[in-house]
Amino acid sequence: MISDKIEEYARMMSDPESPVLQRLSRETQAKVLRPRMLSGHIQGKLLEFISCLKPSRRILEIGTYTGYSAICLAQGLTEEGLLHTIDHNPELEDFARHFIVEAGLEGKIVQHIGEAIEVIPTLDEAFDLVFIDADKENYVTYFEMVFDRMPQGGIILADNVLWDGKVLEQPLPGDHETLGIIRFNEFIKQHQGIKKLLLPYRDGLTIIQKK
């Protein structure tokens, strides 16, 4: 959405990545499929900023990938806080765990492997902050599963809500991910119980606050 030069300028003018996140990013780029799924420096700092502005006792992340965003979000946990992160890919569990441990957060981040629709009901928790970054066709379902578990003022962050600009196009009938994002965006637009802001940075991030 923005030029590489502007992206680099933004990085230069922002707080730097931690050494752990720099290594995580390099390893993801070198060894993992679809490395563009990584949150990256600027979005990671935004997640950290939001988390620290409103310290949370419980955070839920739907979509761990290699652990970058979990490490960022965990920076705003209270002293007794925990972050639950869910991913369906067991092959990335040890990769993410390595960097979580290196970041000193093994006691603050709980990894769950499985389908989020099945894992979420097993978590007997109320969540102050939720980050949705998984299979796009289920965004509305995930929102509905967590919304009643959140206090007034709770924050939901939804990633990839512009979906490479496909939200402005007529999706193909079998393109369930694009259809899911469009459905989610319209659902959020019409929802009366929230405040919302769609940030057109990278692939789009919607910030939602429960009224």
N, C-alpha and C positions, 0 to 999 in steps of 0.2 A: 504493500500500500504506500510505502514511502521509499525514497531512494536509499541506496547503500551508504552514500555519503552522509545523509541526514541521520541514518541509523547509527553510524559510527560517531558522529558528533554527539548524539544523545548519550551514547555510552561514555564518551569522554567527559561529559558534563554531569554524569551521575556517579553515585558511589560505586566502587569497583566490585566485581565478583569476588567472593572469598576464594582462596586457593583450592578448597575442596570442590566448589562448584566449577571452577575452571577445569580441574581434572575430570570431573564428571562429564562436563560438556565435551572435552576432547575424546574421552573414551567412548561416549555415545556416538559421536561423529564417526569414529574409526571402526566400531565393532557392532553397532546395532542398526537394524533395518529402520527405515523412515526416521532418520534423526531430526527432520524438521518438526517432529512432534514435540521436541524438547521445548520447554518454556523459554529458556534463554535469559540473557543478562537483564534486559530492560523489563520484560514481563515478569521475570522472577523478582526483581526489585519492587515492582508494583504489588505483587502478591505479598511480599514481605512487609511493605509499607502498610497495606490494608490490614494485615494481620496484627501489626504492632500498634496501629491506631486504636484498635478495639481488642485488647488482649482477651483470649478465649480459653475457657476451661476444656472445651471439647471442639475439635475440628474434624470434619469428614472430607476426605478427598476421594472422588470417584474417577479413577484412572491414574495409576501410579507412574506408568512407563518406567523410566530409569531413576526416578526419585528426586529429580531437580526441584519440582514445584513443592513436593512434600517438605524438603529441607527449608525452602523459603517460607512456606506457611507456618512451619513449626517455630519460627523465630518469635512469633507473637503469643505463644502459649504462656499461660500463667504457670506459677511454680509447680502446681499439682496437675497441670494440663496434659492432655493426650491428643494425638492426632491419629485417627484411623484412616488408612489408605487402602483402597481396593483395586486390584487388577486381575484380569482373567488369564494373563499369560504367566505361567509358572517359570518359564525360561528366563524371565527378567527379575525374578525374586531375589536371587543371590547378588546380581549386579547392583540392584538398588540398595540392598541391605549393606553391601560393602561400603557405599558412600554415606549411608545413614550412620553407620558406626564410626566412620572416619570423621564425620561432622559432630560426633559426640551426642547423638540424638537417639541412640538405641533404646533408651528408657522413656522416650517421649513419642516415638512413632511406632504404631502397631500395624504390621502388614497383614493383609487378608488376600488370599488367592481364591478367585471364584467369580461367578457372575454377580454383579452388584445387586441386581434385583433379588437374588437369593441371600446375599450376605447382609444387606441393610436391615432386614427384619430381625436378624440375630443379634444386632447391637442394641443393647438396652441403654441407650444414651440420648440426651438432648444435645443438640449441636448449636454452637454460637456462630460458626462459620462453616460454609460448605463450598467446595470447589468441584464443579461438574466438568469433566474433560474426558469423556469416554464415548461409547457408541451413540451416535447422534440421534438415531431413531428413538432412543429411550429417554431423551432429555426431559420431556414433559413428565414421564413416569417417575424419573428420579426426583424432579422438583416436588411432585405430589407426595412422594414417599418421605421426604425430609421436612416439608414445610410445617406440618403440625407439630414437629418435634423441636421447633425453633422458638426462642423467646421473641417478644417484640424487640425490634432493633437488630435482630439477627441478619447476617449477610449471606447471600448466595452469589457466587461468581460462576458464570457460564462461559466457557471458552469456545472458540471457533464459530461464533454466531454469524459471521459473514461468509464463511465456507468458500473461500477463494472467489468471492463475488457471485457465486451461484445462486445466492438468495435473490438476485435481481433477474434471474433467467427462469424460463419455463423448464422445470426439471423433467427428466425422462421418467416414465411410469415406474420403472424398476429401481430408480435412484433413491433408495430408502433413506440414506443419510441426508441428502439435500432436502428431501421432503420432511424429514424429522426436524431439521434446523428451522425450516420455514414455519412448520407447525409450532415449534417452541417459541419462536420470535413473536408470532401472532398471539399465542397464548399469554405470553408475558405482557404484550401491549394491552391486552384486554383485562388483565387481572387487576381487581380493585383493592387488593389487600397489600399492595407493595408500592415502593418507589423504585424506579429503574432508570438506568443510564447505559446505553450501548456506546462503548468506546471503539472508534474505528481504527484501532492500532493492530498491526499484524493481521491476524485472521478474525479480529473482533472479539471483544470481551464485554459481557453485560454484567453490570453490578446491580444487584437487587437487594433491597432492604425491606424486611417485614415491618408493616405499620403496626 
